[in-house]
Amino acid sequence: MTFQEAFSEIQDIFIHSDVSDYKEFLAIQITMTGEGGGTFYVKFCDGKVYVEPYDYKEYDLIFICDTYDFLKIARGEMSAMAAYTVGKLKIEGDIGRASAIQKLVGRRC
């Protein structure tokens, strides 16, 4: 799997999530490692979600995770908190805010 393939799937999942009731600002830089690895960001702002394939300098959190494990998180097959607990996801920043991602992802529009 290439970074573009992984990113495209993740982008599709995130941008089709219903975040209309999330009015806070949350920016997460995601660094995927291993096959298909690369960096991108997800930003939740005023009920919208943005996913772009480059570094975001003003992030609230950094997620570092194997590509395949992050795909599982994005698909809803594994929670971010469970991945963090077993060491599959490293989080830099406010871990409490990290739990918001699971509430937001997968709520299809």
Protein Blocks (a to p, Z undefined) as FASTA:
>chain_A
ZZklmmmmmmmmmmmpcfklmmbdcddddddehehiacdddddeehiacdddbddfbbfb
dcdddfklmmmmmnopacfklmmmnopaccedjfklmmmmmmmgopaZZ
